[in-house]
Amino acid sequence: MTPAATILLALAVPLIGAALIAAAHRAPNVRETITLVTAGILFLLAASLTPLVLAGERPEVTLLEMMPGLALKFKVEPLGMLFGLIASGLWIVNSLYSIGYMRANNEKHQTRFYVCFAGALASAVGIAFAGNLLTLFLFYEALTLITYPLVTHAGTEDARRSGRIYLGMLIGTSTVFLLVGIVWTWQLAGTLEFAVGGILKGRASNAMLGVLLALFIFGIGKAAVMPFHRWLPAAMVAPTPVSALLHAVAVVKAGVFSVVKIVVYVFGVEEISGLRSVDWLPFISGFTIIAASIVALRSDNLKRRLAYSTVSQLSYVVLAAALLTPLSIVGAALHIAAHALGKITLFFAAGAIYTAAHKTEVSQLAGIGRRMPWTMGAFAVGALSMIGLPPAAGFISKWYILQGAMGTEQWNAVFVIIASTLLNAGYFLPIIYRAFFVAPPADGHGHHAHGEAPWPMVAALTLTALGTVALFFFPEVPLELARQLAGV
């Protein structure tokens, strides 16, 4: 099979899977088998392209040319390859987890859930392999629309209200800011193609580049840079597998992926490095990191704490891109992978706690590690990664970001990284301590009546926790892709 055919098949497989899932709505076992098989095939297709990209090739295919120079085009470069591997690989374990969660909680509309999930992965692959800004924008919008039914899955008034915030903020930012930035780029550069070194060199003044960068950063609402972050905690009303999709597999990763890709391939790191007109970005991302960490520290609801942790962690990627150094770009790419594995583990654990113990608040978790050791052990691994401690993958990505900041003497960024690491420890370590070292309450509201969640959920969270540790010890493939992206 040619690389071009592989790209097109990777886009088509989730859509074919969605159609087959819908057709099997009366046979849950068949429906869920199709989901797992589809996810597995998509990962194998993505993995088959990896050796080519590592060898320096950049497979591409044009699906449709709307007018000269404006086409629906796909091109697999290192960052897109990394995102494609993350999204397709985590779809497998998320599907396994979803089977246990949806059945154990007797969720309604399960077929619609799996169909929309497949559609979301098709959109994520389109974003990952986008060869120009037009293709990126179309699949970015498609991802917003296809995940809306997942956010509102419960059908309650609270879910519908959260869905309105989700849809309104993401569509609003993308049409008011992002689309304007894309059209302006087309007008300035005469092309929307992603290119090594950027496409705006010598085509805009320094002040214009600063304004254009702001349009892109705030237009990519999925990156959750403050003040355009409220959609993310609002969406926590969705079932936990959806939260995992939003926070780890597709949605927020599409946001920070787009930020890094645009900085590297539209603006060009060397082109805007040192420009005073873009100096604001490290401060905005740094503020988001610290402010979201403080909100997380004060939140007793576990999913809300994890949501604001995500807002904070996403801006690590934005901050790393804003530092405009090769090492920080490597750190940005690695943190996309590290955060994906660590955060999906944390949300899987939160869902397992809710399913087995019906607990939603941090203050309710005293002694729960004694009844759910696998779940809370995995939670501890994910928390270590978010803090940035070995042997978890988050240590490597944070180290590269810190080295990039120190190497260019950007001490404000160094302070943000150190301060936020302490805040991360402040809101994660007490959960672990409470779960394992505090006795459950003796008033009949403890954890004596339950054990672990259903085995598919426990298996999934164990796999992602192992993946978080494995990425620390064996980072070669994502590290090489990140280095190719940064040109080092």
Buried (B, 14 or more C-beta within 10 A) or exposed (E): EEBBEBBBBBBBBBBBBBEBBBEBBEEBEBBBBBBBBBBBBBBEBBBBBBEBBBEEEBBBBBBEEEEEEBBBBBBBBBBBBBBBBBBBBBBBBBBBBBBBBBBBBEBEBBBBBBBBBBBBBBBBBBBBBBBBBBBBBBBBBBBBBBBBBBBBBBEEEEBEEBBBBBBEBBBBBBEEBBBBBBEBBBEBBEBBBBBEBBBBBEBBEEEBBBEBBBBBBBBBBBBBBBEBBBBBBBBBBBBBBBBBBBBBBBBBBBBBBBBBBBBBBBBBBEBBEEBEBBEBBBBBBBBBBBBBBBBBBEBEBBBBBBBBBBBBBBBBBBBBBBBBBBBBBBBBBBBBBBBBBBBBBBBBBBBBBBBBBEBBEBEBBBBBBBBBBBBBBBBBBBBBBBBBBBBBBBBBBBBBBBBBBBEBEBEEBBEBBEBBBEBBBBBBBBBBEBBBEBEBEEEEEBBEEBEBBBEBBBBBBBBBBBBBBBBBEEBEBBBBBBBBBBEE
